[in-house]
Amino acid sequence: MQPEYFFEGAPKSEKIKSLPYPPGVKLLDEFPDAVEHYSLLRCFLKIKDRQMKRHIVALVQRVADNQ
């Protein structure tokens, strides 16, 4: 049996609905950056000094805001 058999007599759609952007695809698009993000996070979590962590966060926020 051909697949078309199951659709015989079904109403035809005038407009093809687009599917939402699957979240997994977006993650794959960002994969090269994700490796760097993971590395940065892993190193950041090793820092024990809370004050140093605050300084690093402030630095990163300022750099990001100036992009």
PDBQT receptor file of N, H, CA, C and O in Angstrom, charges set to zero:
ATOM      1  N   MET A   1       0.829  -1.177   0.000  1.00  0.00    +0.000 N 
ATOM      2  CA  MET A   1       0.000   0.000   0.000  1.00  0.00    +0.000 C 
ATOM      3  C   MET A   1       0.885   1.257   0.000  1.00  0.00    +0.000 C 
ATOM      4  O   MET A   1       1.877   1.329   0.726  1.00  0.00    +0.000 OA
ATOM      5  N   GLN A   2       0.519   2.215  -0.803  1.00  0.00    +0.000 N 
ATOM      6  H   GLN A   2      -0.287   2.156  -1.393  1.00  0.00    +0.000 HD
ATOM      7  CA  GLN A   2       1.254   3.485  -0.871  1.00  0.00    +0.000 C 
ATOM      8  C   GLN A   2       0.782   4.414   0.246  1.00  0.00    +0.000 C 
ATOM      9  O   GLN A   2      -0.384   4.353   0.638  1.00  0.00    +0.000 OA
ATOM     10  N   PRO A   3       1.658   5.270   0.765  1.00  0.00    +0.000 N 
ATOM     11  CA  PRO A   3       1.250   6.204   1.820  1.00  0.00    +0.000 C 
ATOM     12  C   PRO A   3       0.094   7.104   1.398  1.00  0.00    +0.000 C 
ATOM     13  O   PRO A   3      -0.716   7.493   2.238  1.00  0.00    +0.000 OA
ATOM     14  N   GLU A   4       0.003   7.441   0.119  1.00  0.00    +0.000 N 
ATOM     15  H   GLU A   4       0.662   7.125  -0.564  1.00  0.00    +0.000 HD
ATOM     16  CA  GLU A   4      -1.062   8.316  -0.361  1.00  0.00    +0.000 C 
ATOM     17  C   GLU A   4      -2.449   7.719  -0.097  1.00  0.00    +0.000 C 
ATOM     18  O   GLU A   4      -3.431   8.450   0.036  1.00  0.00    +0.000 OA
ATOM     19  N   TYR A   5      -2.520   6.403  -0.023  1.00  0.00    +0.000 N 
ATOM     20  H   TYR A   5      -1.723   5.809  -0.131  1.00  0.00    +0.000 HD
ATOM     21  CA  TYR A   5      -3.780   5.713   0.215  1.00  0.00    +0.000 C 
ATOM     22  C   TYR A   5      -4.471   6.238   1.472  1.00  0.00    +0.000 C 
ATOM     23  O   TYR A   5      -5.688   6.422   1.496  1.00  0.00    +0.000 OA
ATOM     24  N   PHE A   6      -3.673   6.476   2.516  1.00  0.00    +0.000 N 
ATOM     25  H   PHE A   6      -2.685   6.326   2.496  1.00  0.00    +0.000 HD
ATOM     26  CA  PHE A   6      -4.231   6.905   3.796  1.00  0.00    +0.000 C 
ATOM     27  C   PHE A   6      -4.750   8.343   3.769  1.00  0.00    +0.000 C 
ATOM     28  O   PHE A   6      -5.504   8.753   4.651  1.00  0.00    +0.000 OA
ATOM     29  N   PHE A   7      -4.343   9.097   2.760  1.00  0.00    +0.000 N 
ATOM     30  H   PHE A   7      -3.731   8.764   2.044  1.00  0.00    +0.000 HD
ATOM     31  CA  PHE A   7      -4.724  10.502   2.688  1.00  0.00    +0.000 C 
ATOM     32  C   PHE A   7      -5.775  10.781   1.618  1.00  0.00    +0.000 C 
ATOM     33  O   PHE A   7      -6.142  11.936   1.404  1.00  0.00    +0.000 OA
ATOM     34  N   GLU A   8      -6.261   9.747   0.945  1.00  0.00    +0.000 N 
ATOM     35  H   GLU A   8      -5.963   8.809   1.119  1.00  0.00    +0.000 HD
ATOM     36  CA  GLU A   8      -7.279   9.935  -0.076  1.00  0.00    +0.000 C 
ATOM     37  C   GLU A   8      -8.532  10.521   0.557  1.00  0.00    +0.000 C 
ATOM     38  O   GLU A   8      -9.020  10.018   1.569  1.00  0.00    +0.000 OA
ATOM     39  N   GLY A   9      -9.049  11.588  -0.045  1.00  0.00    +0.000 N 
ATOM     40  H   GLY A   9      -8.652  11.996  -0.867  1.00  0.00    +0.000 HD
ATOM     41  CA  GLY A   9     -10.262  12.222   0.452  1.00  0.00    +0.000 C 
ATOM     42  C   GLY A   9     -10.019  13.211   1.585  1.00  0.00    +0.000 C 
ATOM     43  O   GLY A   9     -10.952  13.886   2.022  1.00  0.00    +0.000 OA
ATOM     44  N   ALA A  10      -8.809  13.305   2.058  1.00  0.00    +0.000 N 
ATOM     45  H   ALA A  10      -8.052  12.757   1.703  1.00  0.00    +0.000 HD
ATOM     46  CA  ALA A  10      -8.509  14.273   3.123  1.00  0.00    +0.000 C 
ATOM     47  C   ALA A  10      -8.526  15.680   2.542  1.00  0.00    +0.000 C 
ATOM     48  O   ALA A  10      -8.102  15.886   1.405  1.00  0.00    +0.000 OA
ATOM     49  N   PRO A  11      -9.013  16.653   3.316  1.00  0.00    +0.000 N 
ATOM     50  CA  PRO A  11      -9.027  18.025   2.799  1.00  0.00    +0.000 C 
ATOM     51  C   PRO A  11      -7.604  18.528   2.565  1.00  0.00    +0.000 C 
ATOM     52  O   PRO A  11      -6.686  18.235   3.332  1.00  0.00    +0.000 OA
ATOM     53  N   LYS A  12      -7.449  19.283   1.501  1.00  0.00    +0.000 N 
ATOM     54  H   LYS A  12      -8.195  19.521   0.878  1.00  0.00    +0.000 HD
ATOM     55  CA  LYS A  12      -6.144  19.838   1.168  1.00  0.00    +0.000 C 
ATOM     56  C   LYS A  12      -5.937  21.138   1.927  1.00  0.00    +0.000 C 
ATOM     57  O   LYS A  12      -6.862  21.936   2.077  1.00  0.00    +0.000 OA
ATOM     58  N   SER A  13      -4.745  21.336   2.391  1.00  0.00    +0.000 N 
ATOM     59  H   SER A  13      -3.994  20.688   2.268  1.00  0.00    +0.000 HD
ATOM     60  CA  SER A  13      -4.412  22.561   3.107  1.00  0.00    +0.000 C 
ATOM     61  C   SER A  13      -3.902  23.596   2.119  1.00  0.00    +0.000 C 
ATOM     62  O   SER A  13      -3.063  23.298   1.269  1.00  0.00    +0.000 OA
ATOM     63  N   GLU A  14      -4.410  24.804   2.236  1.00  0.00    +0.000 N 
ATOM     64  H   GLU A  14      -5.092  25.046   2.927  1.00  0.00    +0.000 HD
ATOM     65  CA  GLU A  14      -3.978  25.893   1.360  1.00  0.00    +0.000 C 
ATOM     66  C   GLU A  14      -2.632  26.442   1.808  1.00  0.00    +0.000 C 
ATOM     67  O   GLU A  14      -1.823  26.876   0.988  1.00  0.00    +0.000 OA
ATOM     68  N   LYS A  15      -2.404  26.419   3.100  1.00  0.00    +0.000 N 
ATOM     69  H   LYS A  15      -3.061  26.067   3.766  1.00  0.00    +0.000 HD
ATOM     70  CA  LYS A  15      -1.208  27.034   3.649  1.00  0.00    +0.000 C 
ATOM     71  C   LYS A  15      -0.456  25.999   4.478  1.00  0.00    +0.000 C 
ATOM     72  O   LYS A  15      -1.043  25.295   5.299  1.00  0.00    +0.000 OA
ATOM     73  N   ILE A  16       0.818  25.921   4.255  1.00  0.00    +0.000 N 
ATOM     74  H   ILE A  16       1.296  26.493   3.588  1.00  0.00    +0.000 HD
ATOM     75  CA  ILE A  16       1.637  25.010   5.051  1.00  0.00    +0.000 C 
ATOM     76  C   ILE A  16       2.041  25.743   6.323  1.00  0.00    +0.000 C 
ATOM     77  O   ILE A  16       2.627  26.824   6.269  1.00  0.00    +0.000 OA
ATOM     78  N   LYS A  17       1.730  25.162   7.436  1.00  0.00    +0.000 N 
ATOM     79  H   LYS A  17       1.253  24.284   7.480  1.00  0.00    +0.000 HD
ATOM     80  CA  LYS A  17       2.091  25.776   8.710  1.00  0.00    +0.000 C 
ATOM     81  C   LYS A  17       3.560  25.483   9.012  1.00  0.00    +0.000 C 
ATOM     82  O   LYS A  17       4.029  24.356   8.853  1.00  0.00    +0.000 OA
ATOM     83  N   SER A  18       4.262  26.501   9.442  1.00  0.00    +0.000 N 
ATOM     84  H   SER A  18       3.881  27.417   9.571  1.00  0.00    +0.000 HD
ATOM     85  CA  SER A  18       5.658  26.280   9.793  1.00  0.00    +0.000 C 
ATOM     86  C   SER A  18       5.730  25.722  11.210  1.00  0.00    +0.000 C 
ATOM     87  O   SER A  18       4.959  26.098  12.093  1.00  0.00    +0.000 OA
ATOM     88  N   LEU A  19       6.656  24.840  11.389  1.00  0.00    +0.000 N 
ATOM     89  H   LEU A  19       7.283  24.535  10.673  1.00  0.00    +0.000 HD
ATOM     90  CA  LEU A  19       6.858  24.254  12.705  1.00  0.00    +0.000 C 
ATOM     91  C   LEU A  19       7.674  25.204  13.564  1.00  0.00    +0.000 C 
ATOM     92  O   LEU A  19       8.516  25.937  13.045  1.00  0.00    +0.000 OA
ATOM     93  N   PRO A  20       7.437  25.203  14.873  1.00  0.00    +0.000 N 
ATOM     94  CA  PRO A  20       8.264  26.052  15.723  1.00  0.00    +0.000 C 
ATOM     95  C   PRO A  20       9.718  25.578  15.684  1.00  0.00    +0.000 C 
ATOM     96  O   PRO A  20       9.994  24.408  15.419  1.00  0.00    +0.000 OA
ATOM     97  N   TYR A  21      10.615  26.479  15.944  1.00  0.00    +0.000 N 
ATOM     98  H   TYR A  21      10.391  27.429  16.159  1.00  0.00    +0.000 HD
ATOM     99  CA  TYR A  21      12.047  26.168  15.930  1.00  0.00    +0.000 C 
ATOM    100  C   TYR A  21      12.342  25.195  17.061  1.00  0.00    +0.000 C 
ATOM    101  O   TYR A  21      12.217  25.562  18.229  1.00  0.00    +0.000 OA
ATOM    102  N   PRO A  22      12.731  23.965  16.743  1.00  0.00    +0.000 N 
ATOM    103  CA  PRO A  22      12.987  22.984  17.802  1.00  0.00    +0.000 C 
ATOM    104  C   PRO A  22      14.153  23.428  18.689  1.00  0.00    +0.000 C 
ATOM    105  O   PRO A  22      15.194  23.833  18.172  1.00  0.00    +0.000 OA
ATOM    106  N   PRO A  23      13.996  23.358  20.012  1.00  0.00    +0.000 N 
ATOM    107  CA  PRO A  23      15.057  23.826  20.899  1.00  0.00    +0.000 C 
ATOM    108  C   PRO A  23      16.377  23.090  20.702  1.00  0.00    +0.000 C 
ATOM    109  O   PRO A  23      17.443  23.684  20.865  1.00  0.00    +0.000 OA
ATOM    110  N   GLY A  24      16.323  21.824  20.357  1.00  0.00    +0.000 N 
ATOM    111  H   GLY A  24      15.457  21.342  20.224  1.00  0.00    +0.000 HD
ATOM    112  CA  GLY A  24      17.556  21.069  20.155  1.00  0.00    +0.000 C 
ATOM    113  C   GLY A  24      18.378  21.591  18.995  1.00  0.00    +0.000 C 
ATOM    114  O   GLY A  24      19.608  21.557  19.042  1.00  0.00    +0.000 OA
ATOM    115  N   VAL A  25      17.720  22.073  17.956  1.00  0.00    +0.000 N 
ATOM    116  H   VAL A  25      16.721  22.101  17.917  1.00  0.00    +0.000 HD
ATOM    117  CA  VAL A  25      18.424  22.601  16.789  1.00  0.00    +0.000 C 
ATOM    118  C   VAL A  25      19.164  23.876  17.158  1.00  0.00    +0.000 C 
ATOM    119  O   VAL A  25      20.300  24.088  16.734  1.00  0.00    +0.000 OA
ATOM    120  N   LYS A  26      18.519  24.722  17.946  1.00  0.00    +0.000 N 
ATOM    121  H   LYS A  26      17.596  24.550  18.290  1.00  0.00    +0.000 HD
ATOM    122  CA  LYS A  26      19.175  25.956  18.376  1.00  0.00    +0.000 C 
ATOM    123  C   LYS A  26      20.430  25.631  19.179  1.00  0.00    +0.000 C 
ATOM    124  O   LYS A  26      21.465  26.272  19.000  1.00  0.00    +0.000 OA
ATOM    125  N   LEU A  27      20.343  24.652  20.052  1.00  0.00    +0.000 N 
ATOM    126  H   LEU A  27      19.502  24.131  20.198  1.00  0.00    +0.000 HD
ATOM    127  CA  LEU A  27      21.506  24.248  20.841  1.00  0.00    +0.000 C 
ATOM    128  C   LEU A  27      22.633  23.785  19.934  1.00  0.00    +0.000 C 
ATOM    129  O   LEU A  27      23.796  24.108  20.176  1.00  0.00    +0.000 OA
ATOM    130  N   LEU A  28      22.302  23.032  18.891  1.00  0.00    +0.000 N 
ATOM    131  H   LEU A  28      21.358  22.769  18.694  1.00  0.00    +0.000 HD
ATOM    132  CA  LEU A  28      23.336  22.570  17.966  1.00  0.00    +0.000 C 
ATOM    133  C   LEU A  28      23.952  23.726  17.192  1.00  0.00    +0.000 C 
ATOM    134  O   LEU A  28      25.145  23.707  16.888  1.00  0.00    +0.000 OA
ATOM    135  N   ASP A  29      23.132  24.745  16.869  1.00  0.00    +0.000 N 
ATOM    136  H   ASP A  29      22.163  24.760  17.117  1.00  0.00    +0.000 HD
ATOM    137  CA  ASP A  29      23.670  25.923  16.183  1.00  0.00    +0.000 C 
ATOM    138  C   ASP A  29      24.694  26.639  17.039  1.00  0.00    +0.000 C 
ATOM    139  O   ASP A  29      25.647  27.221  16.521  1.00  0.00    +0.000 OA
ATOM    140  N   GLU A  30      24.501  26.599  18.348  1.00  0.00    +0.000 N 
ATOM    141  H   GLU A  30      23.727  26.126  18.769  1.00  0.00    +0.000 HD
ATOM    142  CA  GLU A  30      25.385  27.291  19.273  1.00  0.00    +0.000 C 
ATOM    143  C   GLU A  30      26.471  26.381  19.837  1.00  0.00    +0.000 C 
ATOM    144  O   GLU A  30      27.202  26.792  20.738  1.00  0.00    +0.000 OA
ATOM    145  N   PHE A  31      26.594  25.165  19.333  1.00  0.00    +0.000 N 
ATOM    146  H   PHE A  31      26.001  24.831  18.601  1.00  0.00    +0.000 HD
ATOM    147  CA  PHE A  31      27.506  24.190  19.924  1.00  0.00    +0.000 C 
ATOM    148  C   PHE A  31      28.949  24.669  20.050  1.00  0.00    +0.000 C 
ATOM    149  O   PHE A  31      29.533  24.490  21.119  1.00  0.00    +0.000 OA
ATOM    150  N   PRO A  32      29.566  25.272  19.021  1.00  0.00    +0.000 N 
ATOM    151  CA  PRO A  32      30.958  25.718  19.211  1.00  0.00    +0.000 C 
ATOM    152  C   PRO A  32      31.093  26.690  20.375  1.00  0.00    +0.000 C 
ATOM    153  O   PRO A  32      32.068  26.622  21.124  1.00  0.00    +0.000 OA
ATOM    154  N   ASP A  33      30.136  27.586  20.538  1.00  0.00    +0.000 N 
ATOM    155  H   ASP A  33      29.344  27.641  19.930  1.00  0.00    +0.000 HD
ATOM    156  CA  ASP A  33      30.168  28.506  21.675  1.00  0.00    +0.000 C 
ATOM    157  C   ASP A  33      29.908  27.773  22.984  1.00  0.00    +0.000 C 
ATOM    158  O   ASP A  33      30.458  28.145  24.021  1.00  0.00    +0.000 OA
ATOM    159  N   ALA A  34      29.085  26.747  22.945  1.00  0.00    +0.000 N 
ATOM    160  H   ALA A  34      28.639  26.445  22.102  1.00  0.00    +0.000 HD
ATOM    161  CA  ALA A  34      28.744  26.017  24.163  1.00  0.00    +0.000 C 
ATOM    162  C   ALA A  34      29.986  25.397  24.785  1.00  0.00    +0.000 C 
ATOM    163  O   ALA A  34      30.085  25.328  26.010  1.00  0.00    +0.000 OA
ATOM    164  N   VAL A  35      30.929  24.948  23.978  1.00  0.00    +0.000 N 
ATOM    165  H   VAL A  35      30.848  25.004  22.983  1.00  0.00    +0.000 HD
ATOM    166  CA  VAL A  35      32.168  24.364  24.504  1.00  0.00    +0.000 C 
ATOM    167  C   VAL A  35      32.940  25.426  25.277  1.00  0.00    +0.000 C 
ATOM    168  O   VAL A  35      33.457  25.156  26.362  1.00  0.00    +0.000 OA
ATOM    169  N   GLU A  36      33.018  26.635  24.720  1.00  0.00    +0.000 N 
ATOM    170  H   GLU A  36      32.598  26.854  23.840  1.00  0.00    +0.000 HD
ATOM    171  CA  GLU A  36      33.701  27.725  25.415  1.00  0.00    +0.000 C 
ATOM    172  C   GLU A  36      32.934  28.121  26.676  1.00  0.00    +0.000 C 
ATOM    173  O   GLU A  36      33.542  28.409  27.707  1.00  0.00    +0.000 OA
ATOM    174  N   HIS A  37      31.620  28.136  26.599  1.00  0.00    +0.000 N 
ATOM    175  H   HIS A  37      31.126  27.902  25.761  1.00  0.00    +0.000 HD
ATOM    176  CA  HIS A  37      30.805  28.484  27.771  1.00  0.00    +0.000 C 
ATOM    177  C   HIS A  37      31.058  27.493  28.891  1.00  0.00    +0.000 C 
ATOM    178  O   HIS A  37      31.222  27.883  30.047  1.00  0.00    +0.000 OA
ATOM    179  N   TYR A  38      31.091  26.226  28.554  1.00  0.00    +0.000 N 
ATOM    180  H   TYR A  38      30.958  25.910  27.615  1.00  0.00    +0.000 HD
ATOM    181  CA  TYR A  38      31.312  25.181  29.551  1.00  0.00    +0.000 C 
ATOM    182  C   TYR A  38      32.686  25.339  30.185  1.00  0.00    +0.000 C 
ATOM    183  O   TYR A  38      32.831  25.215  31.401  1.00  0.00    +0.000 OA
ATOM    184  N   SER A  39      33.679  25.609  29.375  1.00  0.00    +0.000 N 
ATOM    185  H   SER A  39      33.561  25.710  28.387  1.00  0.00    +0.000 HD
ATOM    186  CA  SER A  39      35.041  25.776  29.886  1.00  0.00    +0.000 C 
ATOM    187  C   SER A  39      35.119  26.971  30.831  1.00  0.00    +0.000 C 
ATOM    188  O   SER A  39      35.721  26.886  31.902  1.00  0.00    +0.000 OA
ATOM    189  N   LEU A  40      34.505  28.088  30.427  1.00  0.00    +0.000 N 
ATOM    190  H   LEU A  40      34.017  28.157  29.557  1.00  0.00    +0.000 HD
ATOM    191  CA  LEU A  40      34.495  29.287  31.262  1.00  0.00    +0.000 C 
ATOM    192  C   LEU A  40      33.786  29.017  32.583  1.00  0.00    +0.000 C 
ATOM    193  O   LEU A  40      34.282  29.397  33.643  1.00  0.00    +0.000 OA
ATOM    194  N   LEU A  41      32.647  28.372  32.527  1.00  0.00    +0.000 N 
ATOM    195  H   LEU A  41      32.244  28.062  31.666  1.00  0.00    +0.000 HD
ATOM    196  CA  LEU A  41      31.889  28.065  33.735  1.00  0.00    +0.000 C 
ATOM    197  C   LEU A  41      32.659  27.121  34.644  1.00  0.00    +0.000 C 
ATOM    198  O   LEU A  41      32.697  27.317  35.859  1.00  0.00    +0.000 OA
ATOM    199  N   ARG A  42      33.266  26.108  34.068  1.00  0.00    +0.000 N 
ATOM    200  H   ARG A  42      33.236  25.948  33.081  1.00  0.00    +0.000 HD
ATOM    201  CA  ARG A  42      34.031  25.141  34.857  1.00  0.00    +0.000 C 
ATOM    202  C   ARG A  42      35.176  25.831  35.606  1.00  0.00    +0.000 C 
ATOM    203  O   ARG A  42      35.414  25.550  36.781  1.00  0.00    +0.000 OA
ATOM    204  N   CYS A  43      35.877  26.727  34.925  1.00  0.00    +0.000 N 
ATOM    205  H   CYS A  43      35.684  26.956  33.970  1.00  0.00    +0.000 HD
ATOM    206  CA  CYS A  43      36.970  27.460  35.575  1.00  0.00    +0.000 C 
ATOM    207  C   CYS A  43      36.429  28.417  36.638  1.00  0.00    +0.000 C 
ATOM    208  O   CYS A  43      37.000  28.538  37.722  1.00  0.00    +0.000 OA
ATOM    209  N   PHE A  44      35.329  29.093  36.321  1.00  0.00    +0.000 N 
ATOM    210  H   PHE A  44      34.865  28.995  35.441  1.00  0.00    +0.000 HD
ATOM    211  CA  PHE A  44      34.740  30.035  37.273  1.00  0.00    +0.000 C 
ATOM    212  C   PHE A  44      34.332  29.325  38.559  1.00  0.00    +0.000 C 
ATOM    213  O   PHE A  44      34.527  29.861  39.650  1.00  0.00    +0.000 OA
ATOM    214  N   LEU A  45      33.771  28.135  38.443  1.00  0.00    +0.000 N 
ATOM    215  H   LEU A  45      33.612  27.700  37.557  1.00  0.00    +0.000 HD
ATOM    216  CA  LEU A  45      33.327  27.396  39.621  1.00  0.00    +0.000 C 
ATOM    217  C   LEU A  45      34.482  26.949  40.510  1.00  0.00    +0.000 C 
ATOM    218  O   LEU A  45      34.274  26.644  41.684  1.00  0.00    +0.000 OA
ATOM    219  N   LYS A  46      35.674  26.909  39.974  1.00  0.00    +0.000 N 
ATOM    220  H   LYS A  46      35.843  27.157  39.020  1.00  0.00    +0.000 HD
ATOM    221  CA  LYS A  46      36.848  26.537  40.774  1.00  0.00    +0.000 C 
ATOM    222  C   LYS A  46      37.316  27.679  41.685  1.00  0.00    +0.000 C 
ATOM    223  O   LYS A  46      38.046  27.443  42.647  1.00  0.00    +0.000 OA
ATOM    224  N   ILE A  47      36.904  28.897  41.388  1.00  0.00    +0.000 N 
ATOM    225  H   ILE A  47      36.311  29.089  40.605  1.00  0.00    +0.000 HD
ATOM    226  CA  ILE A  47      37.328  30.054  42.179  1.00  0.00    +0.000 C 
ATOM    227  C   ILE A  47      36.569  30.041  43.499  1.00  0.00    +0.000 C 
ATOM    228  O   ILE A  47      35.339  29.989  43.517  1.00  0.00    +0.000 OA
ATOM    229  N   LYS A  48      37.307  30.087  44.599  1.00  0.00    +0.000 N 
ATOM    230  H   LYS A  48      38.306  30.129  44.584  1.00  0.00    +0.000 HD
ATOM    231  CA  LYS A  48      36.689  30.017  45.925  1.00  0.00    +0.000 C 
ATOM    232  C   LYS A  48      36.426  31.401  46.520  1.00  0.00    +0.000 C 
ATOM    233  O   LYS A  48      35.515  31.553  47.335  1.00  0.00    +0.000 OA
ATOM    234  N   ASP A  49      37.189  32.390  46.136  1.00  0.00    +0.000 N 
ATOM    235  H   ASP A  49      37.928  32.266  45.475  1.00  0.00    +0.000 HD
ATOM    236  CA  ASP A  49      37.084  33.735  46.689  1.00  0.00    +0.000 C 
ATOM    237  C   ASP A  49      35.841  34.428  46.137  1.00  0.00    +0.000 C 
ATOM    238  O   ASP A  49      35.766  34.703  44.939  1.00  0.00    +0.000 OA
ATOM    239  N   ARG A  50      34.865  34.713  47.000  1.00  0.00    +0.000 N 
ATOM    240  H   ARG A  50      34.926  34.489  47.973  1.00  0.00    +0.000 HD
ATOM    241  CA  ARG A  50      33.598  35.319  46.570  1.00  0.00    +0.000 C 
ATOM    242  C   ARG A  50      33.808  36.713  46.001  1.00  0.00    +0.000 C 
ATOM    243  O   ARG A  50      33.170  37.087  45.017  1.00  0.00    +0.000 OA
ATOM    244  N   GLN A  51      34.690  37.473  46.609  1.00  0.00    +0.000 N 
ATOM    245  H   GLN A  51      35.209  37.169  47.408  1.00  0.00    +0.000 HD
ATOM    246  CA  GLN A  51      34.954  38.829  46.125  1.00  0.00    +0.000 C 
ATOM    247  C   GLN A  51      35.535  38.785  44.715  1.00  0.00    +0.000 C 
ATOM    248  O   GLN A  51      35.174  39.598  43.864  1.00  0.00    +0.000 OA
ATOM    249  N   MET A  52      36.428  37.843  44.472  1.00  0.00    +0.000 N 
ATOM    250  H   MET A  52      36.721  37.182  45.164  1.00  0.00    +0.000 HD
ATOM    251  CA  MET A  52      37.023  37.690  43.138  1.00  0.00    +0.000 C 
ATOM    252  C   MET A  52      35.940  37.316  42.125  1.00  0.00    +0.000 C 
ATOM    253  O   MET A  52      35.938  37.820  41.002  1.00  0.00    +0.000 OA
ATOM    254  N   LYS A  53      35.022  36.437  42.521  1.00  0.00    +0.000 N 
ATOM    255  H   LYS A  53      35.023  36.028  43.434  1.00  0.00    +0.000 HD
ATOM    256  CA  LYS A  53      33.923  36.061  41.635  1.00  0.00    +0.000 C 
ATOM    257  C   LYS A  53      33.080  37.287  41.277  1.00  0.00    +0.000 C 
ATOM    258  O   LYS A  53      32.687  37.454  40.122  1.00  0.00    +0.000 OA
ATOM    259  N   ARG A  54      32.805  38.135  42.256  1.00  0.00    +0.000 N 
ATOM    260  H   ARG A  54      33.124  37.999  43.194  1.00  0.00    +0.000 HD
ATOM    261  CA  ARG A  54      32.026  39.354  41.992  1.00  0.00    +0.000 C 
ATOM    262  C   ARG A  54      32.752  40.255  41.002  1.00  0.00    +0.000 C 
ATOM    263  O   ARG A  54      32.133  40.821  40.101  1.00  0.00    +0.000 OA
ATOM    264  N   HIS A  55      34.063  40.385  41.171  1.00  0.00    +0.000 N 
ATOM    265  H   HIS A  55      34.565  39.924  41.903  1.00  0.00    +0.000 HD
ATOM    266  CA  HIS A  55      34.845  41.219  40.251  1.00  0.00    +0.000 C 
ATOM    267  C   HIS A  55      34.808  40.650  38.826  1.00  0.00    +0.000 C 
ATOM    268  O   HIS A  55      34.684  41.389  37.850  1.00  0.00    +0.000 OA
ATOM    269  N   ILE A  56      34.917  39.346  38.734  1.00  0.00    +0.000 N 
ATOM    270  H   ILE A  56      35.018  38.746  39.528  1.00  0.00    +0.000 HD
ATOM    271  CA  ILE A  56      34.903  38.703  37.408  1.00  0.00    +0.000 C 
ATOM    272  C   ILE A  56      33.542  38.893  36.738  1.00  0.00    +0.000 C 
ATOM    273  O   ILE A  56      33.467  39.190  35.546  1.00  0.00    +0.000 OA
ATOM    274  N   VAL A  57      32.477  38.721  37.506  1.00  0.00    +0.000 N 
ATOM    275  H   VAL A  57      32.538  38.479  38.474  1.00  0.00    +0.000 HD
ATOM    276  CA  VAL A  57      31.130  38.919  36.951  1.00  0.00    +0.000 C 
ATOM    277  C   VAL A  57      30.962  40.359  36.489  1.00  0.00    +0.000 C 
ATOM    278  O   VAL A  57      30.433  40.607  35.405  1.00  0.00    +0.000 OA
ATOM    279  N   ALA A  58      31.407  41.306  37.301  1.00  0.00    +0.000 N 
ATOM    280  H   ALA A  58      31.837  41.105  38.181  1.00  0.00    +0.000 HD
ATOM    281  CA  ALA A  58      31.304  42.715  36.923  1.00  0.00    +0.000 C 
ATOM    282  C   ALA A  58      32.101  42.998  35.654  1.00  0.00    +0.000 C 
ATOM    283  O   ALA A  58      31.629  43.718  34.774  1.00  0.00    +0.000 OA
ATOM    284  N   LEU A  59      33.299  42.441  35.554  1.00  0.00    +0.000 N 
ATOM    285  H   LEU A  59      33.682  41.856  36.269  1.00  0.00    +0.000 HD
ATOM    286  CA  LEU A  59      34.137  42.618  34.358  1.00  0.00    +0.000 C 
ATOM    287  C   LEU A  59      33.438  42.063  33.122  1.00  0.00    +0.000 C 
ATOM    288  O   LEU A  59      33.365  42.730  32.090  1.00  0.00    +0.000 OA
ATOM    289  N   VAL A  60      32.935  40.860  33.229  1.00  0.00    +0.000 N 
ATOM    290  H   VAL A  60      32.995  40.318  34.067  1.00  0.00    +0.000 HD
ATOM    291  CA  VAL A  60      32.261  40.221  32.080  1.00  0.00    +0.000 C 
ATOM    292  C   VAL A  60      31.019  41.008  31.687  1.00  0.00    +0.000 C 
ATOM    293  O   VAL A  60      30.739  41.161  30.499  1.00  0.00    +0.000 OA
ATOM    294  N   GLN A  61      30.276  41.507  32.659  1.00  0.00    +0.000 N 
ATOM    295  H   GLN A  61      30.504  41.382  33.625  1.00  0.00    +0.000 HD
ATOM    296  CA  GLN A  61      29.084  42.299  32.340  1.00  0.00    +0.000 C 
ATOM    297  C   GLN A  61      29.458  43.582  31.611  1.00  0.00    +0.000 C 
ATOM    298  O   GLN A  61      28.780  43.973  30.661  1.00  0.00    +0.000 OA
ATOM    299  N   ARG A  62      30.524  44.238  32.041  1.00  0.00    +0.000 N 
ATOM    300  H   ARG A  62      31.075  43.921  32.813  1.00  0.00    +0.000 HD
ATOM    301  CA  ARG A  62      30.949  45.470  31.369  1.00  0.00    +0.000 C 
ATOM    302  C   ARG A  62      31.419  45.195  29.944  1.00  0.00    +0.000 C 
ATOM    303  O   ARG A  62      31.112  45.952  29.023  1.00  0.00    +0.000 OA
ATOM    304  N   VAL A  63      32.163  44.111  29.772  1.00  0.00    +0.000 N 
ATOM    305  H   VAL A  63      32.413  43.496  30.520  1.00  0.00    +0.000 HD
ATOM    306  CA  VAL A  63      32.630  43.753  28.423  1.00  0.00    +0.000 C 
ATOM    307  C   VAL A  63      31.434  43.436  27.531  1.00  0.00    +0.000 C 
ATOM    308  O   VAL A  63      31.379  43.879  26.384  1.00  0.00    +0.000 OA
ATOM    309  N   ALA A  64      30.480  42.673  28.051  1.00  0.00    +0.000 N 
ATOM    310  H   ALA A  64      30.525  42.313  28.983  1.00  0.00    +0.000 HD
ATOM    311  CA  ALA A  64      29.296  42.301  27.266  1.00  0.00    +0.000 C 
ATOM    312  C   ALA A  64      28.460  43.526  26.899  1.00  0.00    +0.000 C 
ATOM    313  O   ALA A  64      27.925  43.609  25.793  1.00  0.00    +0.000 OA
ATOM    314  N   ASP A  65      28.350  44.469  27.820  1.00  0.00    +0.000 N 
ATOM    315  H   ASP A  65      28.785  44.402  28.719  1.00  0.00    +0.000 HD
ATOM    316  CA  ASP A  65      27.556  45.677  27.555  1.00  0.00    +0.000 C 
ATOM    317  C   ASP A  65      28.200  46.560  26.511  1.00  0.00    +0.000 C 
ATOM    318  O   ASP A  65      27.507  47.348  25.867  1.00  0.00    +0.000 OA
ATOM    319  N   ASN A  66      29.510  46.454  26.322  1.00  0.00    +0.000 N 
ATOM    320  H   ASN A  66      30.072  45.814  26.845  1.00  0.00    +0.000 HD
ATOM    321  CA  ASN A  66      30.229  47.289  25.367  1.00  0.00    +0.000 C 
ATOM    322  C   ASN A  66      30.363  46.642  23.992  1.00  0.00    +0.000 C 
ATOM    323  O   ASN A  66      31.070  47.170  23.134  1.00  0.00    +0.000 OA
ATOM    324  N   GLN A  67      29.710  45.533  23.768  1.00  0.00    +0.000 N 
ATOM    325  H   GLN A  67      29.135  45.104  24.465  1.00  0.00    +0.000 HD
ATOM    326  CA  GLN A  67      29.796  44.833  22.466  1.00  0.00    +0.000 C 
ATOM    327  C   GLN A  67      28.827  45.405  21.481  1.00  0.00    +0.000 C 
ATOM    328  O   GLN A  67      28.760  44.944  20.342  1.00  0.00    +0.000 OA
TER     329      GLN A  67
